[in-house]
Amino acid sequence: MRGILFVLLPFSLLAKSSFITPMEYASSLYKNPRGIGCDKCHGESGEGKTVAKYEHKNEKKSFSAPSINSMDFSNFYTSLNVRKNGMPRYFLTQKEIKALYFYLQEKKKESSLNVK
C-alpha cells in the first residue's frame, strides 16, 4: 500500500491546481485515452468483460479482456506499454498511467464499500 501512495502522491499534488478533480481527470482518461476507452473492453471499473462472441469454423468462440483492477502498479505500467493479445498501444505518459491506476484503485474502493 505504501508503494501506491508514493506513486499517487505526485499526481494528487499536481491535480490540486487544476479545475477538475483527480478522479474527474482519471475517469475521462479511462473512458477515452486515445479514441477508445479502457471501459469498452475492461469494464466500467476494470473488472474485465467479454468483448465479442463469434463463430470460427463452426466453433463458438469469444474474445475477453482481463480484469485490470487488481494488478499492482508495476504490472499495470508494463501492460500499457506492450502490445499483446489485442491490447492497443496508447503511448500514454507516466502521468496518464498513474491517473488510470488511481482511477481503478478508487473504483475498487467504491465497489468494496458498496458490497458491505
PyMOL commands that set and color helices and strands:
alter all, ss='L'
color gray80, all
select helices_A, chain A and resi 2-15+22-31+39-42+73-80+94-115
alter helices_A, ss='H'
color red, helices_A
select strands_A, chain A and resi 49-56+59-65
alter strands_A, ss='S'
color yellow, strands_A
deselect
rebuild
show_as cartoon
